[in-house]
Every structure is written in C-alpha cells, then in structure tokens.
Amino acid sequence: MTNSTMAPFSDKLMLYCAYLLGGFSIGSQGFCAAFILRNDMIAQSAVFAKDIYEFTIEGARLMMSKGWLEQPPEMDL
C-alpha cells in the first residue's frame, strides 16, 4: 500500500488488455463449441460469445473515439 494517488497503469493499457482478452475469449468460445458434445452447452457458449463480443466492440469503439486504435490501411481499387 502506498499513499500515491496516481494509477499504476494507464487507461490506454488497461483498455487494450481488456480488448485483447475479449478477442481471445471469443476464439475460445468457438473452440469450445467445436469440441463439446452437449447441445445445451453449445447454445450457452453462443450466448456467452455474444455477450463478450458486445463488450469487446464497445471497448474498440471507445479506443477509436480516443484515437488509441488506428484504422487499418486501405487500398484504392
């Protein structure tokens, strides 16, 4: 415990880590649905993946609004 009033980690780092872990979690939900044999668990996994996706997209939009997440390069056709 310290008397410091400054956060040890930046908001940018914390939000990026949440965004990254959300992406990993969506992938693991897909992996789970591919190998599980119970139909009810597949449906529950899909519900969890939907909730995680919404949370991750909200974080990505927040990062884009603050300029912390860059738009990927585009190509003119």
The first five atom37 places (N, CA, C, CB, O) and aatype in JSON, in Angstrom:
{
  "aatype": [12, 16, 2, 15, 16, 12, 0, 14, 13, 15, 3, 11, 10, 12, 10, 18, 4, 0, 18, 10, 10, 7, 7, 13, 15, 9, 7, 15, 5, 7, 13, 4, 0, 0, 13, 9, 10, 1, 2, 3, 12, 9, 0, 5, 15, 0, 19, 13, 0, 11, 3, 9, 18, 6, 13, 16, 9, 6, 7, 0, 1, 10, 12, 12, 15, 11, 7, 17, 10, 6, 5, 14, 14, 6, 12, 3, 10],
  "atom_mask": [
    [1, 1, 1, 1, 1],
    [1, 1, 1, 1, 1],
    [1, 1, 1, 1, 1],
    [1, 1, 1, 1, 1],
    [1, 1, 1, 1, 1],
    [1, 1, 1, 1, 1],
    [1, 1, 1, 1, 1],
    [1, 1, 1, 1, 1],
    [1, 1, 1, 1, 1],
    [1, 1, 1, 1, 1],
    [1, 1, 1, 1, 1],
    [1, 1, 1, 1, 1],
    [1, 1, 1, 1, 1],
    [1, 1, 1, 1, 1],
    [1, 1, 1, 1, 1],
    [1, 1, 1, 1, 1],
    [1, 1, 1, 1, 1],
    [1, 1, 1, 1, 1],
    [1, 1, 1, 1, 1],
    [1, 1, 1, 1, 1],
    [1, 1, 1, 1, 1],
    [1, 1, 1, 0, 1],
    [1, 1, 1, 0, 1],
    [1, 1, 1, 1, 1],
    [1, 1, 1, 1, 1],
    [1, 1, 1, 1, 1],
    [1, 1, 1, 0, 1],
    [1, 1, 1, 1, 1],
    [1, 1, 1, 1, 1],
    [1, 1, 1, 0, 1],
    [1, 1, 1, 1, 1],
    [1, 1, 1, 1, 1],
    [1, 1, 1, 1, 1],
    [1, 1, 1, 1, 1],
    [1, 1, 1, 1, 1],
    [1, 1, 1, 1, 1],
    [1, 1, 1, 1, 1],
    [1, 1, 1, 1, 1],
    [1, 1, 1, 1, 1],
    [1, 1, 1, 1, 1],
    [1, 1, 1, 1, 1],
    [1, 1, 1, 1, 1],
    [1, 1, 1, 1, 1],
    [1, 1, 1, 1, 1],
    [1, 1, 1, 1, 1],
    [1, 1, 1, 1, 1],
    [1, 1, 1, 1, 1],
    [1, 1, 1, 1, 1],
    [1, 1, 1, 1, 1],
    [1, 1, 1, 1, 1],
    [1, 1, 1, 1, 1],
    [1, 1, 1, 1, 1],
    [1, 1, 1, 1, 1],
    [1, 1, 1, 1, 1],
    [1, 1, 1, 1, 1],
    [1, 1, 1, 1, 1],
    [1, 1, 1, 1, 1],
    [1, 1, 1, 1, 1],
    [1, 1, 1, 0, 1],
    [1, 1, 1, 1, 1],
    [1, 1, 1, 1, 1],
    [1, 1, 1, 1, 1],
    [1, 1, 1, 1, 1],
    [1, 1, 1, 1, 1],
    [1, 1, 1, 1, 1],
    [1, 1, 1, 1, 1],
    [1, 1, 1, 0, 1],
    [1, 1, 1, 1, 1],
    [1, 1, 1, 1, 1],
    [1, 1, 1, 1, 1],
    [1, 1, 1, 1, 1],
    [1, 1, 1, 1, 1],
    [1, 1, 1, 1, 1],
    [1, 1, 1, 1, 1],
    [1, 1, 1, 1, 1],
    [1, 1, 1, 1, 1],
    [1, 1, 1, 1, 1]
  ],
  "atom_positions": [
    [[0.83, -1.16, 0.0], [0.0, 0.0, 0.0], [0.89, 1.24, 0.0], [-0.95, -0.01, 1.2], [1.88, 1.32, 0.72]],
    [[0.5, 2.18, -0.83], [1.23, 3.45, -0.87], [0.24, 4.6, -0.72], [2.04, 3.59, -2.2], [-0.97, 4.4, -0.75]],
    [[0.77, 5.78, -0.57], [-0.06, 6.98, -0.49], [-0.23, 7.64, -1.85], [0.55, 7.97, 0.5], [-0.76, 8.74, -1.93]],
    [[0.21, 6.99, -2.9], [0.15, 7.56, -4.25], [-1.3, 7.69, -4.71], [0.95, 6.69, -5.24], [-2.13, 6.83, -4.44]],
    [[-1.58, 8.77, -5.41], [-2.92, 8.97, -5.98], [-2.92, 8.75, -7.49], [-3.42, 10.38, -5.67], [-3.97, 8.86, -8.13]],
    [[-1.76, 8.43, -8.06], [-1.67, 8.17, -9.5], [-1.89, 6.68, -9.77], [-0.29, 8.63, -10.05], [-1.43, 5.82, -9.01]],
    [[-2.6, 6.39, -10.85], [-2.84, 4.99, -11.23], [-1.53, 4.34, -11.7], [-3.93, 4.9, -12.35], [-0.75, 4.98, -12.41]],
    [[-1.28, 3.07, -11.32], [-0.04, 2.42, -11.73], [-0.02, 2.08, -13.22], [0.18, 1.17, -10.92], [1.06, 1.94, -13.8]],
    [[-1.19, 1.93, -13.85], [-1.26, 1.6, -15.26], [-2.12, 2.63, -15.96], [-1.82, 0.17, -15.48], [-3.04, 3.2, -15.37]],
    [[-1.83, 2.87, -17.23], [-2.59, 3.86, -17.98], [-3.94, 3.29, -18.42], [-1.79, 4.34, -19.2], [-4.12, 2.07, -18.52]],
    [[-4.89, 4.18, -18.68], [-6.19, 3.76, -19.19], [-6.05, 3.08, -20.54], [-7.13, 4.97, -19.31], [-6.77, 2.13, -20.84]],
    [[-5.12, 3.57, -21.34], [-4.89, 3.0, -22.67], [-4.45, 1.53, -22.57], [-3.82, 3.82, -23.43], [-4.95, 0.69, -23.31]],
    [[-3.54, 1.24, -21.67], [-3.05, -0.12, -21.5], [-4.15, -1.04, -20.96], [-1.84, -0.14, -20.55], [-4.31, -2.16, -21.43]],
    [[-4.89, -0.57, -19.98], [-5.94, -1.39, -19.38], [-7.04, -1.7, -20.4], [-6.55, -0.68, -18.16], [-7.52, -2.83, -20.46]],
    [[-7.44, -0.72, -21.21], [-8.48, -0.93, -22.2], [-8.0, -1.85, -23.31], [-8.94, 0.41, -22.79], [-8.75, -2.7, -23.78]],
    [[-6.73, -1.7, -23.72], [-6.2, -2.58, -24.75], [-6.13, -4.02, -24.26], [-4.8, -2.1, -25.19], [-6.43, -4.95, -25.02]],
    [[-5.74, -4.23, -23.02], [-5.68, -5.59, -22.47], [-7.07, -6.21, -22.41], [-5.05, -5.58, -21.07], [-7.23, -7.39, -22.71]],
    [[-8.08, -5.43, -22.02], [-9.45, -5.94, -22.0], [-9.92, -6.29, -23.41], [-10.4, -4.91, -21.36], [-10.59, -7.31, -23.6]],
    [[-9.57, -5.46, -24.39], [-9.92, -5.71, -25.78], [-9.23, -6.99, -26.29], [-9.52, -4.5, -26.66], [-9.86, -7.81, -26.96]],
    [[-7.98, -7.15, -25.97], [-7.22, -8.32, -26.41], [-7.75, -9.6, -25.77], [-5.74, -8.14, -26.07], [-7.92, -10.61, -26.45]],
    [[-8.0, -9.56, -24.49], [-8.54, -10.74, -23.8], [-9.95, -11.07, -24.27], [-8.54, -10.52, -22.29], [-10.33, -12.25, -24.29]],
    [[-10.72, -10.06, -24.64], [-12.05, -10.31, -25.2], [-11.95, -11.07, -26.51], [0.0, 0.0, 0.0], [-12.74, -11.98, -26.77]],
    [[-10.98, -10.7, -27.34], [-10.76, -11.42, -28.6], [-10.35, -12.87, -28.36], [0.0, 0.0, 0.0], [-10.82, -13.78, -29.05]],
    [[-9.47, -13.08, -27.4], [-9.07, -14.45, -27.07], [-10.26, -15.26, -26.56], [-7.95, -14.44, -26.02], [-10.4, -16.44, -26.87]],
    [[-11.1, -14.62, -25.78], [-12.25, -15.31, -25.21], [-13.25, -15.72, -26.3], [-12.93, -14.43, -24.18], [-13.82, -16.8, -26.23]],
    [[-13.45, -14.86, -27.28], [-14.35, -15.21, -28.38], [-13.81, -16.42, -29.14], [-14.53, -14.01, -29.35], [-14.57, -17.31, -29.52]],
    [[-12.5, -16.45, -29.35], [-11.89, -17.6, -30.01], [-12.02, -18.87, -29.2], [0.0, 0.0, 0.0], [-12.26, -19.95, -29.75]],
    [[-11.88, -18.76, -27.9], [-12.01, -19.96, -27.05], [-13.45, -20.45, -27.0], [-11.51, -19.67, -25.64], [-13.68, -21.65, -26.87]],
    [[-14.42, -19.54, -27.1], [-15.81, -19.97, -27.15], [-16.09, -20.75, -28.44], [-16.75, -18.75, -27.05], [-16.84, -21.73, -28.42]],
    [[-15.5, -20.32, -29.54], [-15.63, -21.07, -30.8], [-14.98, -22.43, -30.72], [0.0, 0.0, 0.0], [-15.52, -23.42, -31.21]],
    [[-13.81, -22.5, -30.1], [-13.11, -23.77, -29.9], [-13.96, -24.7, -29.04], [-11.73, -23.55, -29.26], [-14.05, -25.9, -29.31]],
    [[-14.57, -24.14, -28.0], [-15.43, -24.92, -27.1], [-16.62, -25.49, -27.88], [-15.93, -24.05, -25.93], [-16.96, -26.66, -27.71]],
    [[-17.25, -24.67, -28.72], [-18.42, -25.13, -29.46], [-18.06, -26.22, -30.47], [-19.09, -23.95, -30.19], [-18.89, -27.07, -30.79]],
    [[-16.83, -26.21, -30.96], [-16.43, -27.2, -31.96], [-16.2, -28.58, -31.34], [-15.16, -26.74, -32.65], [-16.4, -29.59, -32.02]],
    [[-15.8, -28.64, -30.08], [-15.42, -29.92, -29.5], [-16.34, -30.44, -28.41], [-14.07, -29.81, -28.95], [-16.15, -31.56, -27.93]],
    [[-17.33, -29.67, -28.01], [-18.22, -30.15, -26.95], [-19.33, -30.99, -27.57], [-18.81, -28.97, -26.14], [-19.76, -30.71, -28.68]],
    [[-19.78, -31.99, -26.87], [-20.77, -32.93, -27.4], [-22.19, -32.64, -26.92], [-20.38, -34.32, -27.03], [-23.14, -33.23, -27.44]],
    [[-22.35, -31.77, -25.96], [-23.7, -31.49, -25.44], [-24.29, -30.29, -26.18], [-23.66, -31.21, -23.91], [-23.66, -29.24, -26.27]],
    [[-25.51, -30.45, -26.7], [-26.16, -29.38, -27.45], [-26.51, -28.18, -26.58], [-27.4, -29.9, -28.11], [-26.43, -27.05, -27.04]],
    [[-26.9, -28.42, -25.34], [-27.26, -27.29, -24.47], [-26.05, -26.44, -24.13], [-27.91, -27.8, -23.2], [-26.19, -25.22, -23.95]],
    [[-24.88, -27.04, -24.03], [-23.67, -26.28, -23.74], [-23.23, -25.45, -24.94], [-22.55, -27.21, -23.31], [-22.66, -24.37, -24.76]],
    [[-23.48, -25.94, -26.14], [-23.15, -25.17, -27.33], [-23.99, -23.89, -27.38], [-23.37, -26.01, -28.61], [-23.48, -22.82, -27.7]],
    [[-25.27, -24.02, -27.06], [-26.14, -22.84, -27.05], [-25.7, -21.85, -25.97], [-27.61, -23.25, -26.82], [-25.7, -20.65, -26.2]],
    [[-25.34, -22.35, -24.81], [-24.88, -21.47, -23.73], [-23.56, -20.79, -24.11], [-24.71, -22.27, -22.41], [-23.35, -19.62, -23.79]],
    [[-22.69, -21.51, -24.78], [-21.43, -20.94, -25.24], [-21.68, -19.83, -26.26], [-20.54, -22.03, -25.85], [-20.97, -18.82, -26.26]],
    [[-22.67, -20.01, -27.11], [-23.01, -18.97, -28.09], [-23.53, -17.71, -27.41], [-24.06, -19.5, -29.09], [-23.23, -16.6, -27.84]],
    [[-24.31, -17.87, -26.35], [-24.81, -16.72, -25.6], [-23.65, -15.98, -24.94], [-25.84, -17.16, -24.53], [-23.61, -14.75, -24.96]],
    [[-22.72, -16.72, -24.35], [-21.54, -16.09, -23.74], [-20.72, -15.36, -24.79], [-20.67, -17.16, -23.03], [-20.26, -14.24, -24.55]],
    [[-20.53, -15.97, -25.95], [-19.74, -15.35, -27.01], [-20.4, -14.07, -27.49], [-19.56, -16.32, -28.19], [-19.7, -13.09, -27.77]],
    [[-21.72, -14.04, -27.58], [-22.43, -12.82, -27.99], [-22.19, -11.7, -26.99], [-23.94, -13.09, -28.14], [-21.94, -10.56, -27.38]],
    [[-22.28, -12.02, -25.7], [-22.07, -11.01, -24.66], [-20.63, -10.5, -24.68], [-22.41, -11.59, -23.28], [-20.4, -9.3, -24.53]],
    [[-19.69, -11.39, -24.85], [-18.29, -11.0, -24.9], [-18.02, -10.14, -26.13], [-17.37, -12.24, -24.91], [-17.28, -9.16, -26.05]],
    [[-18.63, -10.49, -27.26], [-18.47, -9.71, -28.48], [-18.97, -8.28, -28.29], [-19.21, -10.38, -29.64], [-18.3, -7.33, -28.69]],
    [[-20.15, -8.13, -27.69], [-20.7, -6.79, -27.46], [-19.79, -5.97, -26.55], [-22.1, -6.89, -26.85], [-19.57, -4.78, -26.8]],
    [[-19.25, -6.59, -25.51], [-18.34, -5.9, -24.6], [-17.06, -5.48, -25.32], [-18.0, -6.8, -23.4], [-16.57, -4.37, -25.12]],
    [[-16.52, -6.38, -26.15], [-15.27, -6.09, -26.86], [-15.47, -5.0, -27.9], [-14.75, -7.36, -27.53], [-14.6, -4.14, -28.06]],
    [[-16.6, -5.01, -28.61], [-16.88, -3.97, -29.6], [-17.03, -2.61, -28.93], [-18.16, -4.32, -30.41], [-16.59, -1.6, -29.46]],
    [[-17.65, -2.59, -27.77], [-17.8, -1.33, -27.03], [-16.42, -0.77, -26.67], [-18.65, -1.55, -25.75], [-16.19, 0.44, -26.77]],
    [[-15.51, -1.64, -26.24], [-14.15, -1.21, -25.94], [-13.41, -0.73, -27.17], [0.0, 0.0, 0.0], [-12.68, 0.26, -27.11]],
    [[-13.6, -1.41, -28.3], [-12.94, -0.99, -29.54], [-13.45, 0.38, -29.99], [-13.16, -2.04, -30.65], [-12.67, 1.22, -30.44]],
    [[-14.75, 0.6, -29.88], [-15.31, 1.91, -30.24], [-14.77, 3.01, -29.34], [-16.84, 1.89, -30.18], [-14.49, 4.12, -29.79]],
    [[-14.62, 2.7, -28.06], [-14.07, 3.68, -27.13], [-12.62, 4.01, -27.48], [-14.16, 3.16, -25.68], [-12.21, 5.17, -27.44]],
    [[-11.85, 2.98, -27.81], [-10.45, 3.22, -28.21], [-10.37, 4.03, -29.5], [-9.71, 1.9, -28.38], [-9.52, 4.91, -29.62]],
    [[-11.25, 3.75, -30.46], [-11.26, 4.51, -31.71], [-11.64, 5.96, -31.47], [-12.21, 3.87, -32.71], [-11.08, 6.86, -32.1]],
    [[-12.59, 6.21, -30.58], [-13.02, 7.58, -30.32], [-11.91, 8.4, -29.66], [-14.27, 7.59, -29.43], [-11.84, 9.62, -29.85]],
    [[-11.04, 7.74, -28.89], [-9.93, 8.43, -28.25], [-8.67, 8.46, -29.11], [-9.63, 7.78, -26.92], [-7.68, 9.09, -28.74]],
    [[-8.7, 7.78, -30.26], [-7.53, 7.76, -31.13], [-6.48, 6.76, -30.7], [0.0, 0.0, 0.0], [-5.34, 6.86, -31.14]],
    [[-6.84, 5.79, -29.87], [-5.88, 4.8, -29.39], [-5.82, 3.58, -30.28], [-6.23, 4.39, -27.99], [-4.87, 2.8, -30.19]],
    [[-6.8, 3.39, -31.13], [-6.84, 2.24, -32.02], [-6.9, 2.78, -33.44], [-8.07, 1.3, -31.71], [-7.84, 3.48, -33.81]],
    [[-5.9, 2.46, -34.22], [-5.81, 3.01, -35.57], [-6.64, 2.21, -36.54], [-4.36, 3.06, -36.03], [-6.86, 1.01, -36.37]],
    [[-7.1, 2.92, -37.58], [-7.8, 2.25, -38.66], [-6.77, 1.55, -39.54], [-8.66, 3.26, -39.5], [-5.74, 2.15, -39.87]],
    [[-7.01, 0.29, -39.93], [-6.03, -0.4, -40.76], [-5.9, 0.28, -42.12], [-6.44, -1.87, -40.94], [-6.84, 0.92, -42.59]],
    [[-4.74, 0.15, -42.76], [-4.55, 0.77, -44.06], [-5.53, 0.22, -45.09], [-3.12, 0.55, -44.54], [-5.87, -0.96, -45.08]],
    [[-5.98, 1.09, -45.98], [-6.9, 0.69, -47.03], [-6.22, 0.83, -48.38], [-8.2, 1.54, -46.98], [-5.24, 1.56, -48.53]],
    [[-6.78, 0.12, -49.36], [-6.2, 0.15, -50.7], [-7.26, 0.65, -51.67], [-5.67, -1.27, -51.12], [-8.4, 0.19, -51.64]],
    [[-6.89, 1.58, -52.53], [-7.78, 2.06, -53.57], [-7.78, 1.07, -54.71], [-7.36, 3.47, -54.06], [-6.73, 0.6, -55.14]],
    [[-8.97, 0.74, -55.2], [-9.08, -0.2, -56.3], [-9.24, 0.52, -57.61], [-10.22, -1.14, -56.09], [-9.35, -0.13, -58.66]]
  ]
}
